Amino acid sequence: MLNKERVRQYWEAEPAGFRYGQSAEAEVLCRATEWQRYALEPYIPGFAEFGRYAGKRVLEIGVGLGVDFSQFVRHAAVAVGIDLTVAGAELTRQRLGLMQGEANHYGLSRADAESLPFRDDSFDLVYSWGVLHHSPDTEAAFAEAFRVLKPGGTLKAMIYHLCSWTVLMVWVRYALLRGRPFLGARECISRHLESPGTKAYTLREAERMAGRTGLRDVQIFTKLGPGDLLTIRASKRYEGKPYRLVWALYPRWLVRFMGDRFGLYLLMTANKPTSACAP
Ligand SMILES: C[S@@+](CC[C@H](N)C(=O)[O-])C[C@H]1O[C@@H](n2cnc3c(N)ncnc32)[C@H](O)[C@@H]1O
């Protein structure tokens, strides 16, 4: 099976963040996922600057449950969202349907980040949170984001950071505790962190990848995510007794004390140059 098809099947079965709030009531679920997202990841609004793009053309790649997408729409951006899954596009459509009249200018479709169905130079902002590292050819997805940005447009993307607590924990669990300490961290996360083939980058790798696609003024910083702090509710895979013990004893104070440096989230802002120049 194509790697991308396996990625799609994974997210189709577990749309991002769904386990944060599983209520039968769609409206309650929508509110819960929004509240919990920004409680757990309070830096998202500051990074995304939802209010800054009123009247501007915004593309979100990988909308998932559509929480951030609905913020762009609410703040009057002319927003277009895509996701590899039917579930992502449908759940986001459902969320916007509940916004009663607030949501006017938006479009949603199922599409692939590596082959965007949009013309060159179409968007003022391309936004993507926690998506591009799941796509088999992440660099191709960056190149597509660059292509559809207008000259002077901005890319804001969060991808995973290799030198992070989360990656270390995955390595301890699947390499060290299985007696295979020589199994690399990249291999471990590719097999065991969310959808098959997940990647993570050092700061330098991320900067170089963005530069190769032609992006300029690349700014990068890292943030602790709920996975680094284990403030996230455990997925089914991690529900057993030993994991409950890990969750209870985990030294969150130490992780916080060390700061954002070893956070899983690598936040990147970069621009497409106004004048054409070869990457
Ligand atoms: C971890 S979720 C993030 C969703 C959302 N951005 C959020 O922050 O909750 C990853 C999402 O990326 C989507 N995705 C993965 N590969 C993709 C691709 N090649 N093109 C478009 N979407 C993709 C998945 O379907 C899934 O909805």
The ligand as an ORCA input file, in Angstrom:
! r2SCAN-3c Opt
* xyz 0 1
  C      -2.092     15.839     13.604
  S      -3.370     16.183     12.445
  C      -3.361     17.968     12.532
  C      -4.699     18.566     12.165
  C      -4.880     20.020     12.520
  N      -3.995     20.884     11.755
  C      -4.667     20.220     13.995
  O      -3.740     20.908     14.402
  O      -5.451     19.665     14.774
  C      -2.670     15.840     10.872
  C      -3.621     16.112      9.739
  O      -2.841     16.192      8.552
  C      -3.581     15.620      7.505
  N      -2.619     15.255      6.452
  C      -1.612     14.361      6.514
  N      -0.952     14.307      5.330
  C      -1.558     15.191      4.510
  C      -1.352     15.583      3.157
  N      -0.394     15.039      2.403
  N      -2.170     16.510      2.624
  C      -3.163     17.064      3.365
  N      -3.405     16.746      4.654
  C      -2.619     15.805      5.227
  C      -4.288     14.451      8.161
  O      -5.372     13.994      7.413
  C      -4.684     15.043      9.511
  O      -5.952     15.637      9.461
*
